[in-house]
Protein backbone atom coordinates (compact mmCIF):
# COMPACT_ATOMS: atom_id res chain seq x y z
CA UNK A 1 0.00 0.00 0.00
CA UNK A 2 1.34 3.42 -0.89
CA UNK A 3 1.96 5.93 1.90
CA UNK A 4 2.18 9.71 1.98
CA UNK A 5 5.53 10.80 0.57
CA UNK A 6 6.04 7.73 -1.61
CA UNK A 7 7.07 8.34 -5.22
CA UNK A 8 4.91 6.58 -7.80
CA UNK A 9 5.22 5.97 -11.52
CA UNK A 10 2.19 5.86 -13.78
CA UNK A 11 1.69 2.58 -15.62
CA UNK A 12 -1.25 3.86 -17.66
CA UNK A 13 -2.03 7.10 -19.45
CA UNK A 14 -4.64 9.31 -17.76
CA UNK A 15 -6.84 10.60 -20.61
CA UNK A 16 -7.77 14.26 -20.42
CA UNK A 17 -5.11 15.05 -17.80
CA UNK A 18 -2.04 15.08 -20.05
CA UNK A 19 -0.49 12.50 -17.71
CA UNK A 20 1.36 9.70 -19.45
CA UNK A 21 2.68 6.30 -18.41
CA UNK A 22 6.17 6.69 -16.99
CA UNK A 23 5.53 10.04 -15.31
CA UNK A 24 6.35 10.20 -11.62
CA UNK A 25 4.53 11.91 -8.79
CA UNK A 26 4.27 11.93 -5.00
CA UNK A 27 1.48 10.58 -2.82
CA UNK A 28 0.12 13.53 -0.84
CA UNK A 29 -3.10 12.04 0.56
CA UNK A 30 -4.64 8.60 1.03
CA UNK A 31 -8.39 8.62 0.35
CA UNK A 32 -9.05 4.95 1.13
CA UNK A 33 -10.54 2.33 -1.21
CA UNK A 34 -7.16 2.23 -3.03
CA UNK A 35 -7.51 5.89 -4.09
CA UNK A 36 -4.61 8.29 -3.59
CA UNK A 37 -4.06 11.98 -4.26
CA UNK A 38 -0.94 12.32 -6.38
CA UNK A 39 0.97 15.53 -7.06
CA UNK A 40 2.84 15.71 -10.35
CA UNK A 41 5.55 18.36 -10.71
CA UNK A 42 7.94 19.50 -13.42
CA UNK A 43 11.75 19.50 -13.07
CA UNK A 44 11.61 22.88 -11.32
CA UNK A 45 9.13 21.66 -8.70
CA UNK A 46 6.15 23.53 -10.19
CA UNK A 47 2.92 21.59 -9.74
CA UNK A 48 1.55 20.26 -13.03
CA UNK A 49 -1.47 18.45 -11.65
CA UNK A 50 -3.14 16.95 -8.61
CA UNK A 51 -5.06 13.78 -9.40
CA UNK A 52 -6.98 11.30 -7.29
CA UNK A 53 -5.96 7.96 -8.76
CA UNK A 54 -6.77 4.33 -8.08
CA UNK A 55 -3.70 2.23 -7.27
CA UNK A 56 -4.14 0.27 -10.53
CA UNK A 57 -2.79 3.32 -12.40
CA UNK A 58 0.64 3.32 -10.76
CA UNK A 59 3.40 1.44 -8.97
CA UNK A 60 5.48 2.70 -6.06
CA UNK A 61 9.12 3.28 -7.04
CA UNK A 62 10.44 4.96 -3.86
CA UNK A 63 9.35 4.45 -0.23
CA UNK A 64 9.35 7.49 2.02
CA UNK A 65 9.39 5.35 5.17
CA UNK A 66 12.62 3.54 4.26
CA UNK A 67 14.02 6.34 2.08
CA UNK A 68 14.94 3.73 -0.53
CA UNK A 69 14.18 3.06 -4.17
CA UNK A 70 12.16 -0.06 -4.94
CA UNK A 71 14.25 -2.69 -6.74
CA UNK A 72 13.66 -3.33 -10.44
CA UNK A 73 12.54 -6.88 -9.61
CA UNK A 74 9.89 -5.56 -7.19
CA UNK A 75 8.72 -2.98 -9.73
CA UNK A 76 8.43 -5.67 -12.41
CA UNK A 77 6.55 -7.91 -9.99
CA UNK A 78 4.08 -5.10 -9.20
CA UNK A 79 3.48 -4.52 -12.91
CA UNK A 80 2.95 -8.20 -13.64
CA UNK A 81 0.58 -8.54 -10.67
CA UNK A 82 -1.71 -5.99 -12.31
CA UNK A 83 -1.92 -7.85 -15.62
CA UNK A 84 -4.54 -10.39 -16.68
CA UNK A 85 -3.26 -13.97 -16.30
CA UNK A 86 -2.69 -14.58 -20.01
CA UNK A 87 -0.55 -11.43 -20.34
CA UNK A 88 1.29 -12.17 -17.09
CA UNK A 89 2.15 -15.61 -18.48
CA UNK A 90 3.63 -13.97 -21.60
CA UNK A 91 5.84 -11.81 -19.37
CA UNK A 92 6.91 -14.88 -17.40
CA UNK A 93 7.73 -16.75 -20.62
CA UNK A 94 9.81 -13.79 -21.82
CA UNK A 95 11.63 -13.61 -18.47
CA UNK A 96 12.43 -17.31 -18.77
CA UNK A 97 13.78 -16.72 -22.28
CA UNK A 98 16.02 -13.91 -21.01
CA UNK A 99 17.20 -16.08 -18.13
CA UNK A 100 18.20 -18.87 -20.50
CA UNK A 101 19.99 -16.38 -22.77
CA UNK A 102 21.86 -14.93 -19.79
CA UNK A 103 22.94 -18.39 -18.60
CA UNK A 104 24.18 -19.33 -22.07
CA UNK A 105 26.27 -16.19 -22.41
CA UNK A 106 27.84 -16.80 -18.99
CA UNK A 107 28.67 -20.39 -20.01
CA UNK A 108 30.35 -19.21 -23.22
CA UNK A 109 32.44 -16.68 -21.27
CA UNK A 110 33.82 -19.46 -19.05
CA UNK A 111 35.13 -21.54 -21.97
CA UNK A 112 38.89 -21.20 -22.55
CA UNK A 113 40.35 -21.66 -25.97
Secondary structure, DSSP 4 states (H G I P E B T S, - for coil): ---TT-EEEESS-BTTTTB-TT-EEEEEEEEETTEEEEEEE-TTS-EEEEEEEEGGGEEEEEETTTTEEPPHHHHHHHHHHTS-HHHHHHHHHHHHHHHHHHHHHHHHHT---
